[in-house]
Amino acid sequence: MSQPVINPYLQFRGQAEEAMTFYQSIFGGELSVMRYADMGGMGVPEAEQQQLMHADLVAHDGLRLMGADVPSTHPEFDQYNVHVSISGDDDALLGDWYTRLGADGGSYDVPYEKAPWGDYFGQVKDRFGINWLVNSGSGEE
């Protein structure tokens, strides 16, 4: 039996394909998608049939990120205050991801630099409104 895992699942309003392709350009890997139309429409309006019902990005050393478009038939959808945390020990790689996530319309909320706990840490919001916490190191000074 394999260990359970927790994977971030991001929700968008008509931007899932653009966002997931953006994340693939940063993290690499294979992106698979299913559209509402592929699943018989699922009661989604005709104009939204080509939006993503599910996207799955399997990237760098097992990193996995999922996402979907929430159709207009779900008016309760609101952009939640989502934070995705990425941790590792490769300062250069994680620093590059931090920089690329904030490019082209994002914002760097906390600079990626040495933190009081000894790691490199930064917080960035990408152009889709998703907050990323990037931490590299062991926590040892």
N, C-alpha and C positions, 0 to 999 in steps of 0.2 A: 504494500500500500504506500502511495506517495504522500509526502507532506502537504498539508493544505497551504495555499498561497492566497495573498490578497493582492488584487490588481486594481489600479485606478480605472474607473469607468467615467469618462467625461461626456457631458451632454451639451449639445449645441442646438441652435435654431438655424438650420440651413447652412451651417459652416463646417460640418463634420468632415466632409471630404477634403476641403482646403486645409483644415487644421491637422488632420491625421497625415496628410501628405507632407505638411510642414514638419511635423514631428519625425516622420520617416527621413526627411532630408537632414535632420540633426542626428538622430540616433541610429540611422541605417536600418537594416532588417527587412523583413517581408511584411507587406501590408495586404490583408485580405478584407474584402468588403462584401456586404449583402445590402441590396437596395430594397425598399418597400415593394417595388414592382416585382422583384425576384421572388417574393414571398406571397404573391397573390394580392398585393395591395394593402392588406390588413386594415381596411377601412380608412386609409389615409387619403386626403383629397388628391385628385388627379395631378394637380400642379406640383405636388410634393412626392410623387411616386419614385422619382430618381434620387431622392435624398437617401442617406444611409440609415438603414435599420440597425446595422451593426458593423463595426470596424474593429479589426484586431491587428495590432502591430507587435510582432515578436522580433526583438532587436538584440542589441549588444549583450552577450552572455546571459540570455534568458530574460532580460528586461521586457516587460509586456505592458502594453497600454491599450485600452479599449475605449471606444466611443460610439456615439450615435447622434442622429438628429432627432429631436423631440418634435413630433408633428403639431400643427396648429390645433388639432383635435384635443390637445392637452393644454388648455389655456392656463392651468395652474403652474406650468413651468415658469421658473424664474432662474436667472443665472445665480446659482448658489455660490457661497463664499468657499470655493474649493481651493485647497492647497495640496499640491503633489510634492512629496519629498523624495529626493534622489540622494543616496548616500553611497560612498565608496572610498577608495584610497588613492585614486589616480587624480592628483591635483590638476594636471594639465588637461586631461579629458573632461573632467567635470567643469573646470573653468571655461573650456571651449563651449560646452553645452550651455552653460549659464549665459555666455556672451551671445550665442546664436539664438537662444530662446527670447532674449529681449530685443533682438534686431527687428527692423522693419515694422515699427509701430508699437513695440512693447515698451516696458519701463523697468529700469533697474532700481528697485526699492531699497535694497541693502547691498552695498558693494561686496563683490566676491573677494574677501581678504581674510587674513588671519584673525580668528575670533578669540575671545577670552578663554575658551575651553581648549585652545590649541589647534583646532582644525581650521581649514578654510571653509568659509560659509558665505552665502549670498542669497538674496531673495529677489526674484524677478517675476514680472507679470508679462505674459506674452500678449500678442495683438488680439487674441481671442478672449482675453480676460481671465485666463487660468494663471493662478499663482504657483510658482515653483520655488521650493526650498532646496538649495543645493549645498551639501555638506561633504567635504572630503577630508579624511584623516581618521586617526584612531582615538582622538579625544585626549591624547597624552601630550603634554608639553615637552 
